[in-house]
Amino acid sequence: KHQSINSLNAIWKTNYASFNEVIIENPIDIILQGTPQWYDWNTFNDQRVLDWFTWMKSELRKYDPSAKAHLKIMPSFFTDNDPCTGIDLEALTELSEINGNDIAAHYNCTRNGKMGWEEDYVFGWRELFLGYDFLKSVQPNQINFNSESHLLSTSHTRDLYMNPKYARAVYWAATTLGMNASQTWYWPRKADGSLK
C-alpha cells in the first residue's frame, strides 16, 4: 500500500529501515487504536475477508451460475462500533444477493448486569433498528433473511415468561424495517439434552 518504507515511516511516524522490520501483532494491540497502524491493519483485514468471500462466491458460481449468494453477517460488529473484526458490512452486503443477518434485540438481561438501555427503553433496539436500516440502505431491493433470529433471546438476554406484547412488537418492528423472513432459534433443553 505505501510503496516505500519512507512513505510508511512518514505516515506511521516510525523509523523502520525496511519493510522486513515491520511487525504488527495479531490481534493488534488495542493501544494502537486510532493510529495509522490501526487503520492499515483494519483495512487490510477487511479486504482479506472480502477477498475470501469473493473467491468463495466465484467457486460456487462455477457449479451453479444462477445461485444467489447469502452471507449471514452479525450486524452487531457494525452497530456496536467494533472496527477490528474483518467484517466490512457494506462491502459484504454488496457482494451478496440476499441480505443475510442474525440481528438481535434484547429483552431482559441474564448475564453481566445491565446493558445501558433499561432505564430509557422497554427493549434493546439499537442492533435491530440500525442493522436493518443499514442493510436496506445498501441493498434496498434485496430480501433480508434473518437466518438466526435473536429477537426473542440471545446468549445474554432471555426470559421464559416473556410478555407476548414484546414478541409482537419486536417482530413487527423487524418487519417494518425490512426483514422479509426469519428463522427463530429456540433451545428447550437442559445441558444434558433432556427437555425442560
N, C-alpha and C positions, 0 to 999 in steps of 0.2 A: 504493500500500500504506500509506504513512504519513499520507496525507490532508492534512497540513500541513507546511510547511518547519520549523516549530518542533518538531514531533514527530520529524521526521527528524534535525534537529540534536541533539535530546536523546539519541536512540538512537545516532547515529553520532559524537557528541561533536565536531560540526563547527559552523561559524558561517556557513552559506550564507544569503544574503538572499532567494533564490528557488530554485525547482527548476531554473530555466534555468541556474544556475551549477553544478549537479551534473554531474560528468563522471566516468565510470568507463572506463578503457581496456579495450580488448578485444584480446588476452586481458588479464584482470585481473592486476595486479601481484601477484606471489607474496608480497610483503612484507605485503599486506593479509590474508593467511590468518589465520583466527581472529577477525577483526573483524566488526562488524555489516555493513560494506560487503561483505565477502566472502560472508557468509551471504545477504544480499539478492540479490547478483548470482547466486549459485548456485541459489537457489530460483527466481529469475526464469528462469534458463537452463533448469532442469529443467522448469518449467511451459511454457516456449516450445516445447521439443522434444515434450513430451507433447501439447500443443495441436495441433502439426503432425501427429503420428501419429494423433490422434483424428480430425482433419479428413480425413486420407487414408483411414482406415478407413470413415468415413461416405461418402466419394466412391465407394469400391469397393463398398460395400453398396447404393448406388443401382442398380448394374448386376447385382449378384449378391447378393441378400439373404441367401442361405444360406452365403456364403463364410466360411471361417474365417480370422481374422487370425493371421499368423505373423510375428513380428518376430525377426530374428536379432540378438541383443544380445550384445556382448562382455562376459562376466561379469568379465573382468579389471579393468574400471573399478570394480567393486564389491569384488572380493577384494584388489585392490592398494590399496584405500582412496584412490582418486583422486576427490576430491569435486568437481572442476571440469570435468566432461565434458558436462553437459546430459543425462546418462543417469540417470534415476530408475528403477533396475532393478525395484523393486517396482511402481511405477505402470504402467510399460510392460508388465510381465508380467501385471498385472491387466487391461490393455487387450486382450491377445491371447487367442486360444483354443487356440493351440499354443505351448508354451514353446519359443521359438527361442533358439539359442545357438551359439557356436563355442568351447565350453570346451576348454581345453588342459591337458596335463600335460607335464612337462619331464623328459627322459631324460638326454641328455648335452649340455652347453653347447658351442657352437661360436663364440660371439661374446661379447665383453665379460667374459670370465673367468667366475668362479664366481658363482652366484646366491644363495648363502647356505644352501641346504638340503643340499648334497652331503655334508657330514660326518655328518649325522644320518639321512638318508633315502636310499633307493635311487632315488627319483624325486621330482620336484617335484609334490606332490599338492594343494597349497593351493587353486588355482583349481578343479580338478576336484571336490574334496570339498565345499568351501564353496559353490561355484557351484550344484551340483545340490541340495545340501541347502536352499539358499535358494529356488531355483525351485520345488522340491516343497513347501516350506512356504507359498509364496504361492499357488500353484495346484496343489494335490495331485492333482486328478483329471484333469489335462490331460496330453497327450502331451508328452514332452521330445524335441525333434528337434534334434540337433546337425548342422546343415546344412553345417558347415565344420570337421569334426573335426580338431583338432590334438593328438590323443592320441599319435600316432606322431612328429610333428615340428611345429616352429613356425619362425618366422623366425630364431630364435636357438638352437634345440636340435634336433639331428638326429644320427642315427648309421645309416649304411647297413648296418652289421653288428650291428644291434640284437639283443639277446638276446630270443628268442621268448617267454621267460617274462615279460619286461616287457610285451610286446604283449598277452599273455593277461591278465596281472594288471590292466593299466590299463583294458582293455575290460570285464573282469568288474567292476572297481570302479565304472566309469561306469554299467554296467547295474544293479548292486545299489543304486546311489544314485539311480536313476530315469531314466536315459537309455533311451528306447524305440527310437530309430532314429538312425543317423548316416550321414554321407557323408564318407568319409575322403579327404582331399586328398593327392595324390601327384604329384610333378613329376619324371619320369625323364629330363629333357633338359638339355643344356648351354645356355649363354646364347644360342648361335646357333640353337637349336631342334633340333639333332641329338640322337639318342638316346644316352644314356650306356651 
